[in-house]
Amino acid sequence: MDWKKKLTSEQYRVLREKGTEHSFSGKYVHNKEQGMYVCAGCGTQLFSSETKFDSGTGWPSFDNPVNKENVVLKEDISHGMKRVEVVCKICGGHLGHVFDDGPTKTGQRYCINSCA
């Protein structure tokens, strides 16, 4: 796959180089429409609008993937922090990170880049 041809430069930076959008810059931060959020790299269904909530962090946040089989969680110790990276299982694209401080019953906050 020629990712540089398929993705925008911002999508490539985030999905293929593990970048991050600036907070409050993504098009889905304040989105309230019903629907499915899919991977920008391969179209895999990742998160439902039913699990989206406003975390106040500046990135779209969800309390659970639509199908846990579609994401892989990996330890991330970059930037002097210990976090858990969320990756698309199908194409290996970096989506964001998950934290154990969510306000719902799952206790999870999947903090996902809009462009991913």
N, C-alpha and C positions, 0 to 999 in steps of 0.2 A: 504494500500500500504506500502510495506517495502522499504522506500526510501533509506535506507543505502545499500540495495542490488541492487537497480535499478541504482543509481547514483554513480559517482566517488566521492571520498572524497572531492574534490574541488567543484563539483557540489552540493553536499549535504550542504557544508558550505555556499555556496552562496544562493541556492534556498530555503533551509529549515531553515537556521540559519541567513539569511539576511546579509551574508558576502559580500565582494567586492574583485574582482581580483586586483592584483597590476596593476597600469597603464602600458600600452604598453606590457602586458604579454599575453593577450588573442589572440587566433588564428584568430579572425575575425577583429581585429583592422585595418589591412591594406588590408583585403580581397576586391578584386574588381570583383569577379565573380558574374554573374547574378543568382538570385534565391530567395528563400524564407527562412527566418530565423524563426525557430520553437522553441517552448519551449522544453528544454532538459528533463523536467519532464513528459510531456504528449503529446508532438508532435503538439500542437495547433499552427496554423500559426499566427505569431506575426508581423513581419516586412518584407517588400520587399526590395530587393537590390536597387530598383528604388528610395527609400526614404533615402538611406544611404549616409552620407557625412563625410568628414574628419574634425572633430571638433578640432583636435590637443590636445585633453584631455587625450588620451590614452585608450579610450574605444570606441567600435563601437557606432556610433551615427546615429539616424534616425530622420526625421522631423514629422513622423506620423505612427501610427500602420496601418497594412493592414486592420484591422477591429477593431474599437474602442470597440466593444462588447467583444473582447477577452482579454482586459486588464482592470484592476481596478486601480484607482489612489487613494492613501491614504496619509494623512498627516504623515510626519516622522519628529519627533523632537529629534531623537537620536544624540549623539555625539555633542551636543550643537549647532546644526544647525536646521533650518527649511527648510525642503525639501519635495518633493512629490515623494513617492515611487511608482514604477510601478510593479504590481503583475499580474501573469497569472490568469485570471478569472476561468479557468477550474480546475487547480490543486493547486492554491494558492501560487505558487512558486515566490520568490523574484527575479525580473529581473534586477532592477537597479532603476534609478531616472529620472524624466523629469524636465527640466529647461526651463524658458521663455527667453532664450538668443540665440535661433537658428538663423542661417543666411538666412533661406528660408522664403517664404511667410507665413508659419504656425507660425513662431516665436518660434517653439518648438525644444528642443534638448533632445530626449530620449536617455539617456546614459545607455547602456545595457551591462551587463557582457557577454563576449563571451561564457563562460561555461554554461550560463543559457539558 
